[in-house]
Amino acid sequence: MAQRVCPVWIGYLLASPIRKLIEHPEKILGNLIKPGITALDVGCAMGYFSLEAAKLVGAGGKIIAVDLQPGMIKSLRRRASKAGLSDRIETRICSEHSLNIGDLTDKIDFAMAFYVIHEVPDVPSFFEQVYRALKSGGKFYIAEPRGHVSADDFKLTVGQACEKGFEILEYPEMRRARAALFIKN
């Protein structure tokens, strides 16, 4: 789902271990992802959050990682294999108009979208697809970079999520991002 899609070469920078000094996936996701759950990482890129999420769900859990760019998915698969996590990560390539998750209705416990919504051409459809995939009581974490997304634009994004049925649980503090945690009731 692309308007201004992040180039694959930037994915290497976003997957850098140095990023953990600012945004450590385990600290962000540790209280949200439990062993055995099924989680959805939309706009996974090279798996910066997917790989850590796969560790958190454990051998009985699953991560479904979705991205528009085959190059990002290829890199994620390679990184997952190297980390011994391939059996926990299912990858999917989406299109501009579909996340390719129609078969996941009411099957996802937790979803996340880090730094991707500002690239989506049809935000209401995006939220609708994630909402359908989540189980009742499922949580959805979004984060958008402060440098690309103004406070007003983020407020509009949150409003669009609420229009599709999500309820706001909290606004987690992130140093370089605007974030919101939702629940599907």
Phi, psi and omega in degrees: 000104192226141166237298179239077187285137177296125179297150182304321182298329177289334176304326178295323177291320181291335180270001183297139176299337179296331180302333181297340177292332182256316182229095181268115185305320181295322178292324181285317188260345188307324179271355185254330183253122182249156177303139175089353182276169172250123183239150181244126176247102183269127185076043188294340184054231182269011171093024180307314178271329182300316183295316179292320178299322179296325175293319183291325180285341178073184184297334181269000182252180182211144173245130173252112186254122186239134175209156180283331189259118179304326179297323177294315180297318179300316179294318178300315179301317179297315180293321179295319178297315180298326181273357181073029184243009184302326182288348180255352185240119173257128181254147178219144174259128179260180175238178178300331187250351182217134176283353181064042180232020181301335179278000185256016182307124179060030182244353186257132178274326185212137177231153179217148177217099181261117173059041183233330189297326178294348177264354187274128181285333181231083185298316178302318178295320177304308181296322179298318180294318178293318180302314179298322182290329182287143171288160173300132184087356178291150181250152182224120182252125175239147175216137180231141183291132180302327181292337181253334188236117179288165177301319179295317179295322178294321177300319176296318178299313179299319178299320178295323177295317180295325177297333179271001175115350179289148173245140180283129173266316181192169173247091181299145179279124173228134187300313185248017185216163170256132186225153175215143175245125182246165172227148173260118178264000000 
